[in-house]
Amino acid sequence: MANPSDKNPTPKSDERNLVAAAAASGADLEDQLSLIWEKNQKFIIYAIVGIFVAFGVYQLSLFMSASAKVATQESYASADDSASKLAFAEDESGNPLSGFAFKQLGDEAYEAKEFGKAAGYYEKAASSAKDAIKDAALMGQAMSLLQNDQSDAAQVILRTIASDENAGNLAEARYRLATLAVEDENFDAARTYLEDLQTNITQENFYWLQKAMVLQSKIPEVAAAE
């Protein structure tokens, strides 16, 4: 026959102690949190408010930035003649759209054979534009200077482009420098520029590679030159 005492076994003393300790621990934690709140409630409230304020300011700055970008694009779109385009470019100096506007002004001046003015516009374009527009502006500036009989200044820019392996008009810059070197009968420099150009054969560079081959045929052989 089963012992009645087996139905309700008395908890072991260590189990009772664990339960009591857990309850006491929970109570202590609540007391500690309550104490922390009483002592620091102002600081906690201010911190929470500060977080929400910072988040709100961040979101507002994003909105203002997006609004300013849209306004700048609309202003550029409304600049439909040279005078208004110049005003826009000068007002938004440093903005990539300003660089694009200066690049267009440089193109217009170059076509009008106003090479000094074109060089100035291209220089301003390069200081604001990025990537392909900046590369095109630098090349436009160099070509404008060449047309304006400022070969030394043009070569400085062309060397800058030719030393940048990521420049979109790297091949053209090297070809232009080789051409100038041939004109100065500096054939060693010309060969170097042409060799550098021919080390990067791509579909995009094919036009300049063809011109480089023609130019290379005009350079005396090393033995003949000596």
C-alpha positions in Angstrom: 0.0 0.0 0.0 1.3 3.4 -1.0 2.4 5.7 1.7 0.1 8.8 1.9 3.1 10.9 2.4 4.3 10.1 -1.1 1.5 12.1 -2.6 2.7 15.4 -1.2 6.4 15.1 -0.9 7.9 17.9 1.1 10.1 20.1 -1.0 13.7 19.7 -0.4 15.3 22.5 1.6 17.5 23.6 -1.2 14.6 23.9 -3.6 12.7 26.1 -1.1 15.8 28.2 -0.8 16.1 28.6 -4.6 12.5 29.8 -4.9 12.9 32.2 -2.0 16.1 33.5 -3.4 14.6 34.0 -6.9 11.7 35.9 -5.3 14.0 38.0 -3.3 16.2 38.6 -6.4 13.1 39.7 -8.4 12.1 42.0 -5.6 15.6 43.4 -5.3 15.7 44.1 -9.0 12.4 45.9 -8.9 13.6 47.9 -6.0 16.8 48.8 -7.7 15.0 49.8 -10.9 12.6 51.9 -8.9 15.5 53.6 -7.1 17.3 54.3 -10.3 14.1 55.8 -11.8 13.5 58.0 -8.7 17.1 59.3 -8.8 17.5 59.7 -12.6 14.0 60.2 -13.9 14.7 63.7 -15.2 17.9 62.6 -17.0 16.1 59.6 -18.5 13.2 61.7 -19.7 15.6 64.3 -21.2 17.6 61.5 -22.9 14.5 60.0 -24.5 13.3 63.5 -25.6 16.8 64.2 -26.9 16.8 61.0 -29.0 13.4 61.9 -30.6 14.6 65.5 -31.2 17.8 64.3 -32.9 15.8 61.9 -35.0 13.4 64.6 -36.0 16.3 67.0 -36.9 17.9 64.3 -39.0 14.7 63.6 -40.9 14.2 67.3 -41.4 17.7 67.7 -42.8 17.0 64.9 -45.3 13.8 66.5 -46.3 15.5 70.0 -46.7 18.4 68.4 -48.7 16.0 66.7 -51.0 14.0 69.9 -51.4 17.1 71.9 -52.1 18.2 69.4 -54.8 14.8 69.5 -56.5 14.9 73.3 -56.4 18.4 73.4 -57.9 17.4 71.0 -60.7 14.3 73.2 -61.5 16.5 76.3 -61.5 18.9 74.7 -63.9 16.1 73.5 -66.2 14.8 77.1 -66.4 18.2 78.4 -67.5 17.5 78.3 -71.2 20.0 80.9 -72.5 23.6 81.6 -72.0 23.1 84.6 -69.6 20.7 82.7 -67.3 22.9 79.6 -67.5 25.9 81.6 -66.4 24.0 83.2 -63.5 22.9 79.7 -62.4 26.4 78.3 -62.7 27.9 81.1 -60.6 25.2 81.0 -58.0 25.5 77.2 -57.6 29.3 77.1 -57.7 30.5 73.8 -56.4 27.4 71.9 -57.3 27.8 69.2 -60.0 25.0 70.9 -62.0 27.0 74.1 -61.9 29.9 72.2 -63.4 27.7 70.8 -66.1 26.4 74.4 -66.9 29.9 75.7 -67.1 30.9 72.8 -69.4 28.0 73.8 -71.7 29.1 77.4 -71.7 32.7 76.3 -72.5 31.4 74.3 -75.4 29.5 77.3 -76.7 32.5 79.6 -76.4 34.8 77.0 -78.0 32.4 76.7 -81.0 32.4 80.5 -81.3 36.2 80.4 -81.3 36.4 82.4 -78.1 39.1 80.1 -76.7 40.2 82.3 -73.8 36.7 82.5 -72.5 36.2 78.8 -73.2 39.3 77.8 -71.1 37.9 79.8 -68.2 34.5 78.2 -68.3 36.1 74.7 -68.6 38.3 75.4 -65.6 35.3 76.3 -63.5 33.4 73.3 -64.8 36.2 70.9 -63.8 36.3 72.4 -60.2 32.6 71.5 -59.7 31.8 68.6 -62.0 32.5 65.0 -61.3 33.5 61.8 -63.2 33.0 62.0 -67.0 31.9 65.7 -67.0 35.0 66.7 -65.1 37.2 64.6 -67.5 35.6 66.3 -70.5 36.0 69.8 -69.0 39.7 69.2 -68.3 40.2 68.1 -71.9 38.2 71.1 -73.2 40.3 73.4 -71.1 43.5 71.9 -72.5 42.3 72.1 -76.1 41.1 75.7 -75.6 44.6 76.6 -74.2 46.2 75.0 -77.2 44.0 77.0 -79.6 44.9 80.1 -77.6 48.6 79.5 -78.1 49.2 78.5 -74.5 50.8 75.2 -75.1 52.8 75.0 -71.8 49.6 75.4 -69.7 47.8 72.9 -71.9 50.5 70.3 -71.5 50.3 70.6 -67.7 46.6 69.6 -67.9 47.2 66.9 -70.4 49.9 65.4 -68.2 47.4 65.4 -65.3 44.9 63.5 -67.3 47.5 61.1 -68.8 48.7 60.2 -65.3 45.2 59.2 -64.1 44.6 55.6 -65.2 40.9 56.0 -64.5 40.5 59.1 -66.7 37.9 58.6 -69.4 40.0 60.4 -71.9 43.3 58.9 -71.0 44.1 57.7 -74.5 43.3 61.1 -76.1 45.5 62.9 -73.5 48.4 60.6 -74.3 47.9 61.1 -78.1 47.8 64.8 -77.7 51.0 64.8 -75.7 52.7 62.6 -78.3 51.6 65.0 -81.1 53.0 68.0 -79.2 56.2 66.1 -78.5 56.6 65.3 -82.3 56.0 68.9 -83.1 58.9 69.8 -80.7 61.0 67.0 -82.2 61.1 65.3 -78.8 60.8 61.9 -80.3 61.7 59.9 -77.2 58.8 61.5 -75.2 56.5 60.9 -78.2 57.4 57.2 -78.3 56.8 56.9 -74.6 53.3 58.4 -74.8 52.4 56.3 -77.8 53.7 53.1 -76.1 51.7 53.9 -73.0 48.6 54.5 -75.1 49.0 51.2 -76.9 49.3 49.2 -73.7 45.6 49.8 -73.1 43.7 48.5 -76.2 40.0 48.7 -75.8 37.1 49.3 -78.1 36.6 52.8 -76.7 40.3 53.6 -77.4 40.3 52.2 -81.0 40.0 55.7 -82.6 43.0 57.0 -80.8 45.0 53.8 -81.4 44.5 54.3 -85.1 45.6 57.9 -84.9 48.6 56.8 -82.8 49.7 54.3 -85.4 49.6 57.0 -88.1 51.6 59.4 -85.8 54.1 56.7 -85.0 54.9 56.3 -88.7 56.0 59.9 -88.8 58.6 59.4 -86.0 62.1 58.5 -87.1 63.5 55.2 -86.1 65.8 55.3 -83.1 68.9 54.5 -85.2 68.1 57.0 -87.8 67.4 59.7 -85.2 70.8 59.0 -83.6 
